[in-house]
Amino acid sequence: QLKESGGGLVQAGASLNLSCTSSEDTFNRYTLGWFRQRPGKEREFVATITWSSGTAVAGSVRGRFTISRDNTKNTLYLQMNSLKPEDTAVYYCARRRVPGQRPSAYDLWGQGTQVTVSS
């Protein structure tokens, strides 16, 4: 129901734009978010966006990552600039069920897309 794309292998300093597509029923009126899971780490919050495009971004990526959505296309985006090796992770999009930034607040998840940043 959620499908990410746009990951890949890039060098430090490069940019990537992740996309997440879904059905209208999955997307419509919901707050959506991006999470990532780095090797050996727990899944962590990256950014979230409401239906009306209010956003929140984790401190570790603020100023480098931008979340956006196109409600007419049922698509969520994560523009990632100035990538660092520590951004290497599997990135997931998810639909929020209840308020909060914990993974447990989200009820639908994509399968993830791998982002690898080399130094």
C-alpha positions in Angstrom: 0.0 0.0 0.0 3.0 2.2 0.4 6.0 1.9 -1.9 9.3 3.8 -1.7 11.7 4.5 -4.5 14.7 6.7 -5.3 17.3 5.2 -3.1 20.8 4.4 -4.3 24.5 4.7 -3.8 25.9 8.2 -3.8 29.0 10.0 -2.6 29.1 12.3 0.4 27.7 15.7 -0.4 25.3 14.4 -3.1 21.5 14.6 -3.2 18.7 12.1 -3.5 15.0 12.5 -3.7 13.0 9.7 -2.3 9.4 9.1 -3.3 6.6 7.2 -1.7 3.4 6.3 -3.6 0.2 4.9 -2.3 -3.5 4.5 -3.1 -5.8 7.4 -2.5 -7.4 5.7 0.4 -4.1 5.2 2.1 -2.9 8.7 1.5 -6.1 10.8 1.8 -6.2 13.1 4.9 -3.4 11.3 6.7 -0.2 12.6 8.2 2.7 10.7 6.7 6.3 10.3 7.7 9.7 9.1 6.8 11.8 6.9 9.1 15.2 5.3 8.7 17.0 2.4 10.1 20.8 2.6 10.2 22.9 -0.6 10.4 22.7 -2.0 14.0 20.3 0.8 15.1 16.6 1.1 15.9 14.3 2.7 13.4 14.3 6.4 13.9 12.1 9.3 13.0 13.2 11.5 10.1 10.3 13.8 9.2 6.6 14.1 9.1 4.0 16.1 7.1 0.4 16.7 7.7 -2.4 16.7 5.1 -2.1 20.5 4.9 1.7 20.3 4.7 2.7 21.2 8.2 6.1 19.6 8.7 8.5 18.4 11.5 12.0 17.3 10.9 14.5 15.5 13.1 17.3 17.7 14.4 20.0 15.4 12.8 18.7 16.2 9.3 17.2 19.6 9.7 18.5 22.0 7.1 19.5 19.2 4.8 16.3 17.1 4.3 12.9 18.4 3.2 9.7 16.5 3.3 6.8 17.4 1.0 3.7 15.8 -0.6 1.6 16.1 -3.7 -1.9 15.1 -2.6 -3.1 15.1 -6.3 -0.6 12.4 -7.0 -0.8 10.5 -3.7 2.9 10.9 -3.4 5.2 11.7 -0.5 8.8 13.0 -1.1 12.0 13.3 0.9 14.6 15.6 -0.7 17.9 14.8 0.8 20.8 17.2 0.3 24.4 17.3 1.5 24.3 13.6 2.3 26.7 12.2 4.9 28.0 8.6 5.4 26.0 8.5 8.6 22.8 9.0 6.6 23.3 5.5 5.2 20.2 3.5 6.1 17.0 1.9 4.8 14.4 4.6 4.5 10.8 3.9 5.1 7.6 5.9 4.5 4.7 5.3 6.8 1.2 6.5 7.6 0.5 7.9 11.0 -2.4 6.5 13.0 -2.1 8.5 16.3 0.0 11.6 17.2 3.6 11.1 17.9 7.0 10.5 16.3 7.5 6.9 17.6 7.3 4.1 15.0 4.4 2.7 17.0 2.3 5.7 16.1 2.4 4.6 12.4 0.2 1.8 11.2 1.2 1.3 7.5 4.7 1.0 6.2 6.5 0.6 2.9 9.2 -2.0 2.4 12.0 0.5 2.4 14.6 1.8 0.0 18.3 1.6 0.7 20.4 4.8 0.7 24.1 4.3 0.9 26.5 7.3 1.2 30.2 6.7 0.6 32.9 8.9 2.0 
